[in-house]
Structures are given as C-alpha cells and as structure tokens.
Amino acid sequence: MVKPLVVLPPVVFAALAGLFFFGMNREDPDALPSAIAGQPAPPMQLTPLGDGEPFTDAALREPGVKLVNYWASWCAPCRVEHPNLEALADEGLPIYGINYKDDPEKAMAFLRELGNPYTALAADSRGKTALDWGVYGVPETYVIDGDGKVVLRFAGPVTQRVIEERLRPAIEAAAE
C-alpha cells in the first residue's frame, strides 16, 4: 500500500506545473483580467470634485464611446499619461475622470498645472466605487460603449503605444 504522504508532493507539483503552463500560454500573459468587461458599468457613488456636480451612471449610458479614467494627484504614472489623455480629449473623445483616494485641493492643483482633459469630474474619496469596478490601482482606464457597457479595462498609464494597440481597437469595436 502506498502512503498518502508519498503521493502528495508529486500530485501538488503536477498541479502547480499545469497551472503555470496554462498561465504562460494565455493570449496576453501581462493583462490583468477584468470581471466587468462585457458587463454594464457598475453603479457609482461619487462626490463632487471642483465646481460641478459629479457625473452619474446615466452619463455613461449616453450615446457614443467614452472613457472612464481613475487617477490621483499623488500618482506618478497619472502624470505621465496626462498629455495622452489631453490628446484624446482634443480629438473629441469624452473622458470621465474619477479622482481616487486623493485630497481635493491637490487634485484640482494637479489639473490646473497640467490641464483638464475630463468632460466631467468626480471623486471616489473612500475607494468604494473603485472596488465595484475592480480597480487594482491608479491609473486605470475603461472604454465604455453607448449602452454603458465596459468594452475594455486597461490598468496602467495610457501611452501612445497603448492608445494605438489597445484603446483605438476597443474604441472602434465599441462604436459598432
């Protein structure tokens, strides 16, 4: 009779090897999975940031493709992606900005210094909405179609390469 403790290590090793093999052969091993891709954008509980009212879920269901961008003034990659967001906004793409766990005065100073690419702004000071959206950390950007459905989630700074390889194809798909 074979003892269970003799069989257990090879079985655990085989299971881990299979898991690693599967993970390395994914289509994009660097992509973080998103539970909300293909689903309606989650409800939002946001507070005002700046002079205006915070945008609501209804804004995300308006016709046309739009982006939702989670950002913070303390986030160095947010500073790096900012000129690219401004360029997308200059093309006419609506971008809804959600300031994540930030000091409102510092957030507004960030926008005064670098410019404001956002169609509308809101704050998620406690991070509750970010949890519902599955945000790992800032910056994160979501492509939303005209029905309010999440087409793409991108974690990390929006660079020119990301725009060309990830965002533009998702924007085109969302516009169909």
Rosetta constraint file for C-alpha pairs under 8 A:
AtomPair CA 2 CA 6 HARMONIC 7.11 0.50
AtomPair CA 2 CA 7 HARMONIC 7.55 0.50
AtomPair CA 3 CA 7 HARMONIC 6.92 0.50
AtomPair CA 4 CA 8 HARMONIC 6.02 0.50
AtomPair CA 5 CA 9 HARMONIC 7.28 0.50
AtomPair CA 7 CA 11 HARMONIC 6.40 0.50
AtomPair CA 8 CA 12 HARMONIC 6.13 0.50
AtomPair CA 9 CA 13 HARMONIC 6.05 0.50
AtomPair CA 10 CA 14 HARMONIC 6.07 0.50
AtomPair CA 11 CA 15 HARMONIC 6.21 0.50
AtomPair CA 12 CA 16 HARMONIC 6.22 0.50
AtomPair CA 13 CA 17 HARMONIC 6.05 0.50
AtomPair CA 14 CA 18 HARMONIC 6.13 0.50
AtomPair CA 15 CA 19 HARMONIC 6.26 0.50
AtomPair CA 16 CA 20 HARMONIC 6.12 0.50
AtomPair CA 17 CA 21 HARMONIC 6.04 0.50
AtomPair CA 18 CA 22 HARMONIC 6.14 0.50
AtomPair CA 19 CA 23 HARMONIC 6.17 0.50
AtomPair CA 20 CA 24 HARMONIC 6.15 0.50
AtomPair CA 21 CA 25 HARMONIC 6.36 0.50
AtomPair CA 22 CA 26 HARMONIC 6.57 0.50
AtomPair CA 23 CA 29 HARMONIC 6.73 0.50
AtomPair CA 24 CA 29 HARMONIC 6.09 0.50
AtomPair CA 25 CA 29 HARMONIC 7.14 0.50
AtomPair CA 32 CA 155 HARMONIC 7.29 0.50
AtomPair CA 34 CA 134 HARMONIC 7.10 0.50
AtomPair CA 34 CA 153 HARMONIC 6.63 0.50
AtomPair CA 35 CA 134 HARMONIC 7.32 0.50
AtomPair CA 36 CA 40 HARMONIC 7.36 0.50
AtomPair CA 36 CA 41 HARMONIC 7.28 0.50
AtomPair CA 36 CA 42 HARMONIC 7.98 0.50
AtomPair CA 36 CA 133 HARMONIC 7.01 0.50
AtomPair CA 36 CA 134 HARMONIC 7.66 0.50
AtomPair CA 36 CA 150 HARMONIC 6.56 0.50
AtomPair CA 37 CA 149 HARMONIC 7.74 0.50
AtomPair CA 37 CA 150 HARMONIC 5.06 0.50
AtomPair CA 37 CA 151 HARMONIC 5.57 0.50
AtomPair CA 37 CA 152 HARMONIC 5.92 0.50
AtomPair CA 37 CA 153 HARMONIC 6.84 0.50
AtomPair CA 38 CA 149 HARMONIC 6.10 0.50
AtomPair CA 38 CA 150 HARMONIC 5.38 0.50
AtomPair CA 38 CA 151 HARMONIC 5.63 0.50
AtomPair CA 38 CA 152 HARMONIC 7.98 0.50
AtomPair CA 39 CA 149 HARMONIC 5.36 0.50
AtomPair CA 39 CA 150 HARMONIC 5.72 0.50
AtomPair CA 40 CA 147 HARMONIC 7.80 0.50
AtomPair CA 40 CA 148 HARMONIC 5.58 0.50
AtomPair CA 40 CA 149 HARMONIC 4.06 0.50
AtomPair CA 40 CA 150 HARMONIC 5.96 0.50
AtomPair CA 41 CA 57 HARMONIC 7.77 0.50
AtomPair CA 41 CA 60 HARMONIC 7.60 0.50
AtomPair CA 41 CA 133 HARMONIC 7.60 0.50
AtomPair CA 41 CA 144 HARMONIC 7.62 0.50
AtomPair CA 41 CA 148 HARMONIC 5.79 0.50
AtomPair CA 41 CA 149 HARMONIC 5.50 0.50
AtomPair CA 41 CA 150 HARMONIC 5.70 0.50
AtomPair CA 42 CA 57 HARMONIC 7.99 0.50
AtomPair CA 42 CA 132 HARMONIC 6.35 0.50
AtomPair CA 42 CA 133 HARMONIC 6.18 0.50
AtomPair CA 43 CA 57 HARMONIC 6.05 0.50
AtomPair CA 43 CA 129 HARMONIC 7.55 0.50
AtomPair CA 43 CA 132 HARMONIC 7.84 0.50
AtomPair CA 44 CA 56 HARMONIC 6.79 0.50
AtomPair CA 44 CA 57 HARMONIC 6.33 0.50
AtomPair CA 44 CA 129 HARMONIC 5.50 0.50
AtomPair CA 45 CA 124 HARMONIC 7.47 0.50
AtomPair CA 45 CA 128 HARMONIC 7.37 0.50
AtomPair CA 45 CA 129 HARMONIC 5.96 0.50
AtomPair CA 46 CA 54 HARMONIC 6.48 0.50
AtomPair CA 46 CA 55 HARMONIC 7.90 0.50
AtomPair CA 46 CA 56 HARMONIC 7.96 0.50
AtomPair CA 46 CA 122 HARMONIC 5.92 0.50
AtomPair CA 46 CA 123 HARMONIC 5.57 0.50
AtomPair CA 46 CA 124 HARMONIC 5.39 0.50
AtomPair CA 46 CA 129 HARMONIC 7.28 0.50
AtomPair CA 47 CA 53 HARMONIC 7.93 0.50
AtomPair CA 47 CA 54 HARMONIC 5.91 0.50
AtomPair CA 47 CA 122 HARMONIC 5.70 0.50
AtomPair CA 47 CA 123 HARMONIC 5.15 0.50
AtomPair CA 47 CA 124 HARMONIC 6.60 0.50
AtomPair CA 47 CA 125 HARMONIC 7.75 0.50
AtomPair CA 48 CA 52 HARMONIC 6.59 0.50
AtomPair CA 48 CA 53 HARMONIC 5.29 0.50
AtomPair CA 48 CA 54 HARMONIC 4.58 0.50
AtomPair CA 48 CA 121 HARMONIC 7.24 0.50
AtomPair CA 48 CA 122 HARMONIC 5.04 0.50
AtomPair CA 48 CA 123 HARMONIC 6.09 0.50
AtomPair CA 49 CA 53 HARMONIC 7.54 0.50
AtomPair CA 49 CA 54 HARMONIC 6.85 0.50
AtomPair CA 49 CA 104 HARMONIC 6.62 0.50
AtomPair CA 49 CA 108 HARMONIC 7.92 0.50
AtomPair CA 49 CA 121 HARMONIC 5.93 0.50
AtomPair CA 49 CA 122 HARMONIC 4.92 0.50
AtomPair CA 49 CA 123 HARMONIC 5.64 0.50
AtomPair CA 50 CA 104 HARMONIC 7.78 0.50
AtomPair CA 50 CA 108 HARMONIC 6.79 0.50
AtomPair CA 50 CA 121 HARMONIC 7.49 0.50
AtomPair CA 52 CA 120 HARMONIC 7.88 0.50
AtomPair CA 52 CA 121 HARMONIC 7.67 0.50
AtomPair CA 53 CA 121 HARMONIC 7.98 0.50
AtomPair CA 53 CA 122 HARMONIC 7.69 0.50
AtomPair CA 54 CA 120 HARMONIC 7.05 0.50
AtomPair CA 54 CA 121 HARMONIC 5.96 0.50
AtomPair CA 54 CA 122 HARMONIC 4.69 0.50
AtomPair CA 54 CA 123 HARMONIC 7.71 0.50
AtomPair CA 55 CA 59 HARMONIC 6.32 0.50
AtomPair CA 55 CA 96 HARMONIC 7.92 0.50
AtomPair CA 55 CA 120 HARMONIC 6.24 0.50
AtomPair CA 55 CA 121 HARMONIC 6.77 0.50
AtomPair CA 55 CA 122 HARMONIC 6.54 0.50
AtomPair CA 56 CA 60 HARMONIC 7.38 0.50
AtomPair CA 57 CA 61 HARMONIC 6.91 0.50
AtomPair CA 58 CA 62 HARMONIC 6.66 0.50
AtomPair CA 60 CA 66 HARMONIC 7.47 0.50
AtomPair CA 60 CA 144 HARMONIC 7.07 0.50
AtomPair CA 60 CA 146 HARMONIC 7.38 0.50
AtomPair CA 60 CA 147 HARMONIC 7.60 0.50
AtomPair CA 60 CA 148 HARMONIC 5.01 0.50
AtomPair CA 61 CA 145 HARMONIC 7.73 0.50
AtomPair CA 61 CA 146 HARMONIC 5.65 0.50
AtomPair CA 61 CA 147 HARMONIC 4.89 0.50
AtomPair CA 61 CA 148 HARMONIC 4.15 0.50
AtomPair CA 61 CA 149 HARMONIC 7.92 0.50
AtomPair CA 62 CA 146 HARMONIC 5.73 0.50
AtomPair CA 62 CA 147 HARMONIC 6.95 0.50
AtomPair CA 62 CA 148 HARMONIC 7.33 0.50
AtomPair CA 63 CA 145 HARMONIC 7.76 0.50
AtomPair CA 63 CA 146 HARMONIC 4.27 0.50
AtomPair CA 63 CA 147 HARMONIC 6.93 0.50
AtomPair CA 64 CA 145 HARMONIC 6.27 0.50
AtomPair CA 64 CA 146 HARMONIC 4.46 0.50
AtomPair CA 64 CA 175 HARMONIC 6.79 0.50
AtomPair CA 65 CA 93 HARMONIC 7.38 0.50
AtomPair CA 65 CA 94 HARMONIC 7.56 0.50
AtomPair CA 65 CA 143 HARMONIC 7.16 0.50
AtomPair CA 65 CA 144 HARMONIC 5.75 0.50
AtomPair CA 65 CA 145 HARMONIC 4.64 0.50
AtomPair CA 65 CA 146 HARMONIC 5.50 0.50
AtomPair CA 65 CA 171 HARMONIC 6.56 0.50
AtomPair CA 65 CA 174 HARMONIC 6.30 0.50
AtomPair CA 65 CA 175 HARMONIC 6.13 0.50
AtomPair CA 66 CA 93 HARMONIC 6.14 0.50
AtomPair CA 66 CA 94 HARMONIC 5.01 0.50
AtomPair CA 66 CA 95 HARMONIC 5.84 0.50
AtomPair CA 66 CA 96 HARMONIC 7.59 0.50
AtomPair CA 66 CA 143 HARMONIC 6.04 0.50
AtomPair CA 66 CA 144 HARMONIC 5.32 0.50
AtomPair CA 66 CA 145 HARMONIC 6.62 0.50
AtomPair CA 66 CA 146 HARMONIC 7.82 0.50
AtomPair CA 67 CA 93 HARMONIC 7.58 0.50
AtomPair CA 67 CA 94 HARMONIC 6.36 0.50
AtomPair CA 67 CA 95 HARMONIC 4.65 0.50
AtomPair CA 67 CA 96 HARMONIC 6.08 0.50
AtomPair CA 67 CA 141 HARMONIC 6.64 0.50
AtomPair CA 67 CA 142 HARMONIC 5.47 0.50
AtomPair CA 67 CA 143 HARMONIC 4.74 0.50
AtomPair CA 67 CA 144 HARMONIC 5.91 0.50
AtomPair CA 68 CA 95 HARMONIC 5.75 0.50
AtomPair CA 68 CA 96 HARMONIC 4.72 0.50
AtomPair CA 68 CA 97 HARMONIC 5.95 0.50
AtomPair CA 68 CA 98 HARMONIC 7.26 0.50
AtomPair CA 68 CA 141 HARMONIC 5.59 0.50
AtomPair CA 68 CA 142 HARMONIC 5.07 0.50
AtomPair CA 68 CA 143 HARMONIC 6.68 0.50
AtomPair CA 68 CA 144 HARMONIC 7.40 0.50
AtomPair CA 69 CA 95 HARMONIC 6.90 0.50
AtomPair CA 69 CA 96 HARMONIC 6.15 0.50
AtomPair CA 69 CA 97 HARMONIC 4.96 0.50
AtomPair CA 69 CA 98 HARMONIC 6.05 0.50
AtomPair CA 69 CA 139 HARMONIC 7.00 0.50
AtomPair CA 69 CA 140 HARMONIC 5.81 0.50
AtomPair CA 69 CA 141 HARMONIC 4.39 0.50
AtomPair CA 69 CA 142 HARMONIC 6.46 0.50
AtomPair CA 70 CA 97 HARMONIC 6.09 0.50
AtomPair CA 70 CA 98 HARMONIC 4.79 0.50
AtomPair CA 70 CA 99 HARMONIC 5.91 0.50
AtomPair CA 70 CA 100 HARMONIC 6.23 0.50
AtomPair CA 70 CA 138 HARMONIC 5.86 0.50
AtomPair CA 70 CA 139 HARMONIC 5.40 0.50
AtomPair CA 70 CA 140 HARMONIC 5.22 0.50
AtomPair CA 70 CA 141 HARMONIC 6.33 0.50
AtomPair CA 71 CA 75 HARMONIC 7.12 0.50
AtomPair CA 71 CA 78 HARMONIC 5.96 0.50
AtomPair CA 71 CA 97 HARMONIC 7.13 0.50
AtomPair CA 71 CA 98 HARMONIC 6.30 0.50
AtomPair CA 71 CA 99 HARMONIC 5.13 0.50
AtomPair CA 71 CA 100 HARMONIC 5.79 0.50
AtomPair CA 71 CA 138 HARMONIC 5.36 0.50
AtomPair CA 71 CA 139 HARMONIC 4.99 0.50
AtomPair CA 71 CA 140 HARMONIC 7.18 0.50
AtomPair CA 72 CA 78 HARMONIC 6.75 0.50
AtomPair CA 72 CA 99 HARMONIC 5.35 0.50
AtomPair CA 72 CA 100 HARMONIC 5.45 0.50
AtomPair CA 72 CA 101 HARMONIC 7.20 0.50
AtomPair CA 72 CA 102 HARMONIC 5.94 0.50
AtomPair CA 72 CA 107 HARMONIC 6.62 0.50
AtomPair CA 72 CA 138 HARMONIC 6.94 0.50
AtomPair CA 72 CA 139 HARMONIC 7.63 0.50
AtomPair CA 73 CA 78 HARMONIC 7.42 0.50
AtomPair CA 73 CA 79 HARMONIC 7.73 0.50
AtomPair CA 73 CA 102 HARMONIC 6.84 0.50
AtomPair CA 73 CA 106 HARMONIC 6.23 0.50
AtomPair CA 73 CA 107 HARMONIC 5.14 0.50
AtomPair CA 73 CA 110 HARMONIC 5.77 0.50
AtomPair CA 74 CA 102 HARMONIC 7.50 0.50
AtomPair CA 75 CA 79 HARMONIC 6.84 0.50
AtomPair CA 75 CA 138 HARMONIC 6.90 0.50
AtomPair CA 75 CA 139 HARMONIC 7.55 0.50
AtomPair CA 76 CA 80 HARMONIC 6.62 0.50
AtomPair CA 77 CA 81 HARMONIC 6.25 0.50
AtomPair CA 77 CA 138 HARMONIC 7.94 0.50
AtomPair CA 77 CA 139 HARMONIC 6.81 0.50
AtomPair CA 77 CA 156 HARMONIC 7.37 0.50
AtomPair CA 77 CA 157 HARMONIC 5.55 0.50
AtomPair CA 78 CA 82 HARMONIC 6.06 0.50
AtomPair CA 78 CA 138 HARMONIC 7.23 0.50
AtomPair CA 78 CA 139 HARMONIC 5.70 0.50
AtomPair CA 78 CA 157 HARMONIC 6.32 0.50
AtomPair CA 80 CA 157 HARMONIC 6.94 0.50
AtomPair CA 81 CA 85 HARMONIC 6.44 0.50
AtomPair CA 81 CA 157 HARMONIC 5.17 0.50
AtomPair CA 81 CA 158 HARMONIC 5.02 0.50
AtomPair CA 81 CA 159 HARMONIC 5.99 0.50
AtomPair CA 82 CA 86 HARMONIC 6.28 0.50
AtomPair CA 82 CA 114 HARMONIC 7.41 0.50
AtomPair CA 82 CA 117 HARMONIC 7.98 0.50
AtomPair CA 83 CA 87 HARMONIC 6.25 0.50
AtomPair CA 83 CA 114 HARMONIC 7.97 0.50
AtomPair CA 84 CA 88 HARMONIC 6.32 0.50
AtomPair CA 84 CA 158 HARMONIC 6.64 0.50
AtomPair CA 84 CA 159 HARMONIC 6.48 0.50
AtomPair CA 84 CA 160 HARMONIC 6.91 0.50
AtomPair CA 85 CA 89 HARMONIC 6.15 0.50
AtomPair CA 85 CA 95 HARMONIC 7.97 0.50
AtomPair CA 85 CA 117 HARMONIC 6.18 0.50
AtomPair CA 85 CA 158 HARMONIC 7.39 0.50
AtomPair CA 86 CA 90 HARMONIC 6.07 0.50
AtomPair CA 86 CA 115 HARMONIC 7.65 0.50
AtomPair CA 86 CA 116 HARMONIC 7.30 0.50
AtomPair CA 86 CA 117 HARMONIC 4.72 0.50
AtomPair CA 87 CA 91 HARMONIC 6.44 0.50
AtomPair CA 88 CA 92 HARMONIC 6.82 0.50
AtomPair CA 88 CA 93 HARMONIC 5.80 0.50
AtomPair CA 89 CA 93 HARMONIC 4.94 0.50
AtomPair CA 89 CA 94 HARMONIC 6.16 0.50
AtomPair CA 89 CA 95 HARMONIC 6.69 0.50
AtomPair CA 89 CA 117 HARMONIC 5.60 0.50
AtomPair CA 89 CA 118 HARMONIC 7.30 0.50
AtomPair CA 90 CA 117 HARMONIC 7.91 0.50
AtomPair CA 94 CA 118 HARMONIC 7.07 0.50
AtomPair CA 94 CA 119 HARMONIC 5.59 0.50
AtomPair CA 95 CA 117 HARMONIC 6.96 0.50
AtomPair CA 95 CA 118 HARMONIC 4.99 0.50
AtomPair CA 95 CA 119 HARMONIC 5.42 0.50
AtomPair CA 95 CA 120 HARMONIC 7.32 0.50
AtomPair CA 96 CA 118 HARMONIC 5.42 0.50
AtomPair CA 96 CA 119 HARMONIC 5.61 0.50
AtomPair CA 96 CA 120 HARMONIC 5.20 0.50
AtomPair CA 96 CA 121 HARMONIC 6.10 0.50
AtomPair CA 97 CA 118 HARMONIC 5.65 0.50
AtomPair CA 97 CA 119 HARMONIC 7.65 0.50
AtomPair CA 97 CA 120 HARMONIC 6.34 0.50
AtomPair CA 97 CA 121 HARMONIC 4.87 0.50
AtomPair CA 97 CA 122 HARMONIC 6.40 0.50
AtomPair CA 98 CA 121 HARMONIC 6.04 0.50
AtomPair CA 98 CA 122 HARMONIC 5.06 0.50
AtomPair CA 98 CA 123 HARMONIC 5.35 0.50
AtomPair CA 98 CA 124 HARMONIC 6.43 0.50
AtomPair CA 99 CA 107 HARMONIC 7.26 0.50
AtomPair CA 99 CA 121 HARMONIC 7.54 0.50
AtomPair CA 99 CA 122 HARMONIC 6.24 0.50
AtomPair CA 99 CA 123 HARMONIC 4.58 0.50
AtomPair CA 99 CA 124 HARMONIC 5.90 0.50
AtomPair CA 99 CA 125 HARMONIC 7.46 0.50
AtomPair CA 100 CA 123 HARMONIC 6.24 0.50
AtomPair CA 100 CA 124 HARMONIC 5.10 0.50
AtomPair CA 100 CA 125 HARMONIC 5.93 0.50
AtomPair CA 100 CA 126 HARMONIC 7.81 0.50
AtomPair CA 100 CA 127 HARMONIC 6.37 0.50
AtomPair CA 100 CA 130 HARMONIC 7.71 0.50
AtomPair CA 100 CA 138 HARMONIC 7.50 0.50
AtomPair CA 101 CA 123 HARMONIC 7.66 0.50
AtomPair CA 101 CA 124 HARMONIC 6.08 0.50
AtomPair CA 101 CA 125 HARMONIC 4.29 0.50
AtomPair CA 101 CA 126 HARMONIC 5.84 0.50
AtomPair CA 101 CA 127 HARMONIC 6.08 0.50
AtomPair CA 102 CA 106 HARMONIC 7.37 0.50
AtomPair CA 102 CA 107 HARMONIC 6.64 0.50
AtomPair CA 102 CA 123 HARMONIC 7.93 0.50
AtomPair CA 102 CA 125 HARMONIC 6.20 0.50
AtomPair CA 103 CA 107 HARMONIC 6.17 0.50
AtomPair CA 104 CA 108 HARMONIC 6.20 0.50
AtomPair CA 104 CA 123 HARMONIC 7.94 0.50
AtomPair CA 105 CA 109 HARMONIC 6.15 0.50
AtomPair CA 106 CA 110 HARMONIC 6.11 0.50
AtomPair CA 107 CA 111 HARMONIC 6.52 0.50
AtomPair CA 108 CA 112 HARMONIC 6.15 0.50
AtomPair CA 109 CA 113 HARMONIC 6.08 0.50
AtomPair CA 110 CA 114 HARMONIC 6.15 0.50
AtomPair CA 110 CA 115 HARMONIC 7.88 0.50
AtomPair CA 111 CA 115 HARMONIC 4.91 0.50
AtomPair CA 111 CA 116 HARMONIC 5.20 0.50
AtomPair CA 112 CA 116 HARMONIC 7.15 0.50
AtomPair CA 124 CA 128 HARMONIC 6.85 0.50
AtomPair CA 124 CA 129 HARMONIC 6.43 0.50
AtomPair CA 124 CA 130 HARMONIC 7.26 0.50
AtomPair CA 127 CA 131 HARMONIC 6.32 0.50
AtomPair CA 128 CA 132 HARMONIC 6.62 0.50
AtomPair CA 129 CA 133 HARMONIC 6.31 0.50
AtomPair CA 130 CA 134 HARMONIC 6.10 0.50
AtomPair CA 130 CA 135 HARMONIC 5.14 0.50
AtomPair CA 131 CA 135 HARMONIC 5.93 0.50
AtomPair CA 135 CA 140 HARMONIC 6.90 0.50
AtomPair CA 136 CA 155 HARMONIC 7.60 0.50
AtomPair CA 137 CA 155 HARMONIC 7.62 0.50
AtomPair CA 138 CA 155 HARMONIC 7.47 0.50
AtomPair CA 138 CA 156 HARMONIC 6.92 0.50
AtomPair CA 139 CA 155 HARMONIC 6.41 0.50
AtomPair CA 139 CA 156 HARMONIC 5.29 0.50
AtomPair CA 139 CA 157 HARMONIC 5.79 0.50
AtomPair CA 140 CA 153 HARMONIC 7.22 0.50
AtomPair CA 140 CA 154 HARMONIC 5.69 0.50
AtomPair CA 140 CA 155 HARMONIC 4.43 0.50
AtomPair CA 140 CA 156 HARMONIC 5.65 0.50
AtomPair CA 140 CA 157 HARMONIC 7.17 0.50
AtomPair CA 141 CA 153 HARMONIC 5.90 0.50
AtomPair CA 141 CA 154 HARMONIC 5.18 0.50
AtomPair CA 141 CA 155 HARMONIC 6.49 0.50
AtomPair CA 141 CA 156 HARMONIC 7.87 0.50
AtomPair CA 141 CA 158 HARMONIC 7.79 0.50
AtomPair CA 142 CA 150 HARMONIC 6.69 0.50
AtomPair CA 142 CA 151 HARMONIC 7.36 0.50
AtomPair CA 142 CA 152 HARMONIC 5.52 0.50
AtomPair CA 142 CA 153 HARMONIC 4.50 0.50
AtomPair CA 142 CA 154 HARMONIC 6.21 0.50
AtomPair CA 143 CA 150 HARMONIC 5.98 0.50
AtomPair CA 143 CA 151 HARMONIC 5.42 0.50
AtomPair CA 143 CA 152 HARMONIC 5.07 0.50
AtomPair CA 143 CA 153 HARMONIC 6.61 0.50
AtomPair CA 143 CA 167 HARMONIC 7.41 0.50
AtomPair CA 143 CA 170 HARMONIC 6.89 0.50
AtomPair CA 143 CA 171 HARMONIC 6.66 0.50
AtomPair CA 143 CA 174 HARMONIC 7.81 0.50
AtomPair CA 144 CA 148 HARMONIC 5.71 0.50
AtomPair CA 144 CA 149 HARMONIC 5.45 0.50
AtomPair CA 144 CA 150 HARMONIC 4.67 0.50
AtomPair CA 144 CA 151 HARMONIC 5.64 0.50
AtomPair CA 144 CA 152 HARMONIC 7.39 0.50
AtomPair CA 144 CA 174 HARMONIC 7.14 0.50
AtomPair CA 145 CA 149 HARMONIC 5.45 0.50
AtomPair CA 145 CA 150 HARMONIC 6.65 0.50
AtomPair CA 145 CA 151 HARMONIC 6.61 0.50
AtomPair CA 145 CA 171 HARMONIC 7.92 0.50
AtomPair CA 145 CA 174 HARMONIC 4.89 0.50
AtomPair CA 145 CA 175 HARMONIC 6.71 0.50
AtomPair CA 146 CA 174 HARMONIC 7.51 0.50
AtomPair CA 146 CA 175 HARMONIC 7.58 0.50
AtomPair CA 151 CA 170 HARMONIC 6.57 0.50
AtomPair CA 151 CA 174 HARMONIC 6.52 0.50
AtomPair CA 152 CA 167 HARMONIC 7.87 0.50
AtomPair CA 152 CA 170 HARMONIC 6.40 0.50
AtomPair CA 158 CA 162 HARMONIC 5.73 0.50
AtomPair CA 158 CA 163 HARMONIC 6.56 0.50
AtomPair CA 159 CA 163 HARMONIC 6.20 0.50
AtomPair CA 160 CA 164 HARMONIC 6.29 0.50
AtomPair CA 161 CA 165 HARMONIC 5.92 0.50
AtomPair CA 161 CA 166 HARMONIC 7.96 0.50
AtomPair CA 162 CA 166 HARMONIC 5.22 0.50
AtomPair CA 162 CA 167 HARMONIC 6.32 0.50
AtomPair CA 163 CA 167 HARMONIC 4.67 0.50
AtomPair CA 163 CA 168 HARMONIC 5.75 0.50
AtomPair CA 164 CA 168 HARMONIC 5.56 0.50
AtomPair CA 164 CA 169 HARMONIC 7.51 0.50
AtomPair CA 165 CA 169 HARMONIC 6.88 0.50
AtomPair CA 166 CA 170 HARMONIC 6.35 0.50
AtomPair CA 167 CA 171 HARMONIC 5.94 0.50
AtomPair CA 168 CA 172 HARMONIC 6.07 0.50
AtomPair CA 169 CA 173 HARMONIC 6.15 0.50
AtomPair CA 170 CA 174 HARMONIC 6.04 0.50
AtomPair CA 171 CA 175 HARMONIC 6.17 0.50
AtomPair CA 172 CA 176 HARMONIC 6.68 0.50
